[in-house]
Amino acid sequence: MNQWNTTANANVGCSQAKYVRNSNQVFESAPICPPNDNPGVYYYYTNPETTYPQNTKLCNAWTRITGYPCATVHR
């Protein structure tokens, strides 16, 4: 994997993206703050440059934003 993206639609002020592998947080972004109070899209990506084994569960979360999307690695 050379890029891991996450997005969220919300209006919660500042938030942070969290990257989770098999229920363990592996990375957290710096705070992401929208330029105004309007609802918007939060976006962040990281470049892990790694290979994950078969059946690794990769998930994302955002502070103050609901949702916990996941994907399972298949080869």
Backbone as CSV, one residue per row, in Angstrom:
resi,resn,N_x,N_y,N_z,CA_x,CA_y,CA_z,C_x,C_y,C_z
1,MET,0.854,-1.159,0.000,0.000,0.000,0.000,0.900,1.221,0.000
2,ASN,0.623,2.137,-0.933,1.441,3.338,-0.955,0.668,4.592,-0.550
3,GLN,-0.658,4.503,-0.419,-1.424,5.634,0.081,-2.700,5.137,0.767
4,TRP,-3.007,5.717,1.924,-4.185,5.358,2.698,-4.961,6.647,2.939
5,ASN,-6.115,6.793,2.292,-6.931,8.005,2.358,-8.102,7.830,3.308
6,THR,-8.567,8.943,3.863,-9.804,8.939,4.629,-10.498,10.283,4.453
7,THR,-11.819,10.235,4.339,-12.613,11.454,4.238,-13.833,11.344,5.153
8,ALA,-14.366,12.495,5.523,-15.596,12.543,6.326,-16.314,13.839,5.999
9,ASN,-17.627,13.802,5.997,-18.451,14.999,5.818,-19.022,15.379,7.169
10,ALA,-18.774,16.609,7.605,-19.238,17.005,8.932,-19.111,18.512,9.114
11,ASN,-19.475,18.940,10.303,-19.338,20.330,10.718,-19.075,20.314,12.216
12,VAL,-17.887,19.903,12.595,-17.571,19.720,14.015,-16.391,20.567,14.490
13,GLY,-15.970,21.513,13.687,-14.763,22.251,14.041,-13.554,21.389,13.731
14,CYS,-12.542,21.460,14.547,-11.319,20.694,14.290,-11.524,19.212,14.609
15,SER,-10.864,18.371,13.842,-10.945,16.924,14.013,-9.584,16.315,13.665
16,GLN,-9.393,15.069,14.024,-8.164,14.346,13.678,-8.528,13.003,13.083
17,ALA,-7.811,12.618,12.036,-7.995,11.307,11.423,-7.198,10.277,12.204
18,LYS,-7.805,9.123,12.412,-7.132,8.018,13.101,-7.094,6.822,12.168
19,TYR,-5.949,6.189,12.074,-5.727,5.022,11.222,-5.529,3.810,12.125
20,VAL,-6.318,2.767,11.871,-6.356,1.608,12.769,-6.096,0.334,11.972
21,ARG,-5.207,-0.499,12.488,-4.900,-1.800,11.880,-5.174,-2.880,12.916
22,ASN,-6.101,-3.786,12.575,-6.457,-4.885,13.481,-6.731,-4.389,14.900
23,SER,-7.547,-3.358,15.021,-7.989,-2.778,16.304,-6.918,-1.988,17.040
24,ASN,-5.754,-1.764,16.447,-4.691,-0.982,17.083,-4.437,0.285,16.278
25,GLN,-4.534,1.429,16.938,-4.266,2.680,16.233,-2.791,2.734,15.848
26,VAL,-2.512,3.040,14.573,-1.140,3.087,14.090,-0.694,4.496,13.713
27,PHE,-1.653,5.413,13.564,-1.291,6.779,13.175,-2.452,7.707,13.498
28,GLU,-2.122,8.951,13.848,-3.130,9.984,14.061,-2.635,11.265,13.404
29,SER,-3.499,11.920,12.637,-3.107,13.152,11.952,-3.024,14.318,12.936
30,ALA,-2.436,15.376,12.464,-2.504,16.645,13.182,-3.949,17.134,13.095
31,PRO,-4.374,18.079,13.931,-5.733,18.593,13.831,-6.005,19.200,12.443
32,ILE,-7.191,18.911,11.917,-7.640,19.454,10.643,-8.822,20.354,10.955
33,CYS,-8.690,21.632,10.614,-9.709,22.619,10.969,-10.254,23.275,9.706
34,PRO,-11.592,23.288,9.559,-12.170,23.939,8.394,-11.994,25.462,8.486
35,PRO,-12.040,26.144,7.340,-11.823,27.595,7.343,-13.008,28.407,7.871
36,ASN,-14.190,27.772,8.006,-15.367,28.496,8.509,-16.318,27.496,9.159
37,ASP,-17.522,27.951,9.524,-18.479,27.087,10.227,-19.367,26.273,9.297
38,ASN,-19.185,26.369,8.001,-20.013,25.624,7.059,-19.657,24.146,7.067
39,PRO,-20.638,23.268,6.810,-20.329,21.846,6.681,-19.318,21.642,5.559
40,GLY,-18.468,20.684,5.730,-17.460,20.469,4.714,-16.940,19.049,4.690
41,VAL,-15.931,18.854,3.902,-15.288,17.556,3.757,-13.942,17.605,4.467
42,TYR,-13.750,16.670,5.350,-12.454,16.497,6.008,-11.704,15.430,5.217
43,TYR,-10.444,15.661,4.970,-9.661,14.735,4.141,-8.252,14.652,4.695
44,TYR,-7.715,13.441,4.685,-6.320,13.255,5.078,-5.809,11.982,4.418
45,TYR,-4.530,11.928,4.178,-3.916,10.695,3.678,-2.535,10.529,4.273
46,THR,-2.089,9.314,4.304,-0.746,8.988,4.745,-0.148,8.010,3.738
47,ASN,1.148,7.934,3.699,1.857,7.059,2.765,2.615,5.985,3.541
48,PRO,1.949,4.898,3.900,2.617,3.885,4.729,3.701,3.100,4.011
49,GLU,3.657,3.012,2.672,4.665,2.277,1.900,4.969,0.912,2.535
50,THR,3.928,0.118,2.697,4.087,-1.191,3.321,3.136,-2.191,2.675
51,THR,3.340,-3.442,2.963,2.456,-4.509,2.518,1.797,-5.112,3.747
52,TYR,0.480,-5.239,3.709,-0.250,-5.827,4.825,-0.597,-7.274,4.503
53,PRO,-0.495,-8.165,5.486,-0.814,-9.578,5.258,-2.302,-9.793,4.951
54,GLN,-2.585,-10.923,4.340,-3.957,-11.348,4.054,-4.810,-11.227,5.313
55,ASN,-6.040,-10.740,5.173,-7.031,-10.605,6.247,-6.723,-9.523,7.281
56,THR,-5.760,-8.643,6.998,-5.535,-7.496,7.876,-6.746,-6.577,7.766
57,LYS,-7.275,-6.127,8.897,-8.429,-5.227,8.903,-7.917,-3.796,9.103
58,LEU,-8.207,-2.937,8.122,-7.781,-1.536,8.154,-9.016,-0.655,8.307
59,CYS,-8.985,0.247,9.288,-10.142,1.094,9.579,-9.707,2.545,9.764
60,ASN,-10.684,3.446,9.669,-10.455,4.863,9.932,-11.515,5.390,10.876
61,ALA,-11.122,6.372,11.659,-12.043,7.087,12.537,-11.619,8.547,12.549
62,TRP,-12.540,9.404,12.935,-12.263,10.827,13.095,-12.745,11.243,14.482
63,THR,-11.977,12.083,15.163,-12.450,12.599,16.448,-13.670,13.479,16.201
64,ARG,-14.692,13.325,17.029,-15.924,14.122,16.999,-16.790,13.874,15.762
65,ILE,-16.479,12.861,14.943,-17.281,12.512,13.776,-17.613,11.025,13.871
66,THR,-18.892,10.683,13.716,-19.287,9.280,13.814,-18.894,8.513,12.559
67,GLY,-18.820,7.213,12.708,-18.489,6.327,11.596,-17.158,5.639,11.832
68,TYR,-17.064,4.430,11.314,-15.844,3.644,11.488,-15.715,2.684,10.296
69,PRO,-15.438,3.232,9.098,-15.327,2.369,7.919,-14.078,1.495,7.965
70,CYS,-14.215,0.268,7.488,-13.110,-0.687,7.491,-13.039,-1.412,6.143
71,ALA,-11.872,-1.935,5.863,-11.656,-2.799,4.701,-10.726,-3.911,5.133
72,THR,-10.921,-5.088,4.571,-10.078,-6.247,4.865,-9.191,-6.516,3.648
73,VAL,-7.917,-6.725,3.892,-6.958,-6.977,2.822,-7.180,-8.364,2.256
74,HIS,-7.339,-8.423,0.944,-7.448,-9.684,0.220,-6.455,-9.657,-0.927
75,ARG,-5.879,-10.770,-1.218,-4.898,-10.845,-2.311,-5.451,-11.663,-3.431
